[in-house]
Amino acid sequence: MNHTLLNILIGCVLIAFGAVIIAFRSRVARLNAEGQKRLLGKLARYSAANSTPANTAFVGSASMILGAVALFRGIAEVLSG
């Protein structure tokens, strides 16, 4: 039963996290690029340039898919007994 509740909880958290990332993808991408530049300086030029809203939306979508899988697995465990 513990794994079931954990799957449901993690699924809900990942879905919410992905939705927030997608909703604020421009701001998240900008803050991510600035943070990389600040932390790594010139070494982060390439990765900071690739921190675009589209790539950030991809990460949010992947998070939501993983959350849905965890949530559905938890629900299936509850329904199967």
Secondary structure, DSSP 8 states (H G I E B T S, - for coil): -HHHHHHHHHHHHHHHHHHHHHHTHHHHHHHHHHHHHHHHGGGGHHHHHT--HHHHHHHHHHHHHHHHHHHHHHHHHHHH-
